[in-house]
Amino acid sequence: AGKTTLMRILSGAAQQDSGSILWKGRTVAIEAPSDAQALGISMIHQELAVIPYLDVGKN
């Protein structure tokens, strides 16, 4: 369905092939994660355990 691809493009982790991104009423170019961060966009991954053998507090 393209949800992950959309999020990767919005967060700057992937480049779009076509189309444009409209953010808060203006067209923006997101070419790197720093561009997304400057716009206040970030991606939180669903995988909750960064290091599987550590508990929540240590992760």
C-alpha positions in Angstrom: 0.0 0.0 0.0 3.0 2.3 0.2 2.8 3.4 3.8 6.5 2.6 4.6 7.7 4.2 1.4 5.7 7.4 2.1 7.2 7.6 5.6 10.7 6.9 4.3 10.3 9.8 1.8 8.9 12.2 4.4 11.7 11.4 6.8 14.4 11.8 4.1 15.5 8.2 4.1 14.4 7.7 0.5 13.9 9.9 -2.6 10.6 10.3 -4.4 10.4 9.3 -8.1 7.7 11.8 -9.0 5.2 14.1 -7.5 5.6 16.8 -4.9 5.3 17.1 -1.1 3.0 19.7 0.3 3.8 20.5 3.9 1.7 23.1 5.8 0.5 24.7 2.6 3.8 24.9 0.8 5.8 22.7 -1.6 8.9 21.4 0.1 11.9 19.3 -1.0 13.1 16.6 1.4 16.4 15.2 0.2 18.0 14.2 3.5 16.9 13.5 7.1 18.2 16.9 8.1 15.7 18.5 5.7 12.9 16.5 7.3 14.1 17.5 10.8 14.2 21.1 9.9 10.5 20.8 9.0 9.8 19.0 12.3 9.3 15.6 10.6 10.8 12.5 12.1 10.0 8.8 12.0 9.7 6.5 15.0 10.1 2.9 14.0 7.7 0.3 15.2 10.4 -2.0 16.5 10.5 -1.2 20.2 13.5 -3.2 21.2 16.6 -1.7 19.7 18.8 -4.3 21.4 16.5 -7.3 22.0 18.3 -8.7 25.0 18.1 -5.4 27.0 15.1 -4.5 29.0 13.0 -1.4 28.2 14.9 0.9 30.6 18.3 0.0 29.1 17.1 0.3 25.5 
